[in-house]
Amino acid sequence: MLLVITLGCKKNGDDDITTYRWKRALYRARVQSEGPAVFYSKDPNVSMNKDAIFLSSSYVNLTEHRKNIQQDSIYNASGRTQIYKYEKVKD
């Protein structure tokens, strides 16, 4: 008899079980005369960035893992011109 055991491993920090409430703000990069309107990183301090233009905010319920996926998705899909800033809302 052959016993096969499959173990699933999760990466540290990829919490896809616990849902949190987040305040999500969307920012757009400012057009530059000497270069393209892009963010060069997904800097969490985007609101301090003078090249960031606030567009909108909303509240969402997401796991930590889903939040990271959304943050990467908008950054990549917009050609690095838009980013989300997330703040965890305390109950």
C-alpha positions as CSV (number, residue, x, y, z in Angstrom):
1,M,0.0,0.0,0.0
2,L,1.3,3.4,-1.0
3,L,0.6,6.3,1.3
4,V,0.9,9.6,-0.3
5,I,0.9,12.7,1.9
6,T,0.7,16.1,0.3
7,L,1.7,19.0,2.4
8,G,0.7,22.5,1.4
9,C,3.0,25.3,2.4
10,K,2.1,29.0,2.8
11,K,4.5,31.8,2.5
12,N,4.9,33.9,5.7
13,G,2.7,37.0,5.5
14,D,0.2,35.6,3.0
15,D,-2.7,35.6,5.5
16,D,-5.7,34.6,3.3
17,I,-8.0,33.7,6.1
18,T,-8.5,36.7,8.4
19,T,-10.5,39.6,6.8
20,Y,-9.7,43.1,7.8
21,R,-11.4,46.4,7.1
22,W,-9.1,48.8,5.0
23,K,-9.3,52.4,4.0
24,R,-8.1,52.4,0.4
25,A,-6.9,55.6,-1.4
26,L,-6.2,55.7,-5.1
27,Y,-3.4,58.0,-6.3
28,R,-2.2,58.9,-9.8
29,A,1.3,60.0,-10.8
30,R,1.8,63.6,-11.8
31,V,2.8,64.2,-15.4
32,Q,6.5,65.3,-15.6
33,S,7.9,67.6,-18.3
34,E,11.2,65.7,-18.3
35,G,9.8,62.1,-18.2
36,P,6.8,59.8,-18.0
37,A,4.1,60.0,-15.3
38,V,5.0,56.9,-13.4
39,F,5.6,55.7,-9.8
40,Y,8.9,54.0,-9.5
41,S,7.8,51.8,-6.6
42,K,4.7,50.9,-4.6
43,D,5.8,53.2,-1.8
44,P,3.4,53.1,1.1
45,N,4.2,56.7,1.9
46,V,2.6,57.8,-1.4
47,S,0.5,60.6,0.3
48,M,3.8,62.3,1.2
49,N,5.0,62.1,-2.5
50,K,4.7,65.5,-4.2
51,D,4.2,63.7,-7.5
52,A,1.1,61.8,-6.2
53,I,-2.4,63.2,-7.0
54,F,-5.2,61.9,-4.8
55,L,-8.2,60.5,-6.9
56,S,-10.6,58.7,-4.6
57,S,-11.0,56.7,-1.4
58,S,-13.2,53.8,-0.2
59,Y,-13.5,51.2,2.5
60,V,-13.0,47.5,1.6
61,N,-13.0,44.2,3.5
62,L,-10.0,42.1,2.4
63,T,-7.5,39.6,3.7
64,E,-3.9,40.7,3.8
65,H,-3.1,38.5,0.8
66,R,-6.0,39.9,-1.3
67,K,-4.9,43.5,-0.4
68,N,-1.4,42.8,-1.7
69,I,-2.8,41.3,-4.9
70,Q,-5.0,44.4,-5.5
71,Q,-2.1,46.7,-4.8
72,D,0.1,44.9,-7.3
73,S,-2.7,44.6,-9.9
74,I,-3.6,48.3,-10.1
75,Y,0.1,49.2,-10.2
76,N,0.9,46.8,-13.0
77,A,-2.4,47.3,-15.0
78,S,-2.1,51.1,-15.0
79,G,1.5,51.0,-16.3
80,R,2.8,52.2,-12.9
81,T,0.7,55.4,-13.1
82,Q,-1.7,54.5,-10.3
83,I,-1.3,53.0,-6.9
84,Y,-3.5,52.1,-3.9
85,K,-2.5,53.1,-0.4
86,Y,-4.1,51.0,2.3
87,E,-4.6,51.8,6.0
88,K,-6.0,49.1,8.3
89,V,-9.1,50.4,10.1
90,K,-9.3,49.6,13.8
91,D,-12.6,48.5,15.1
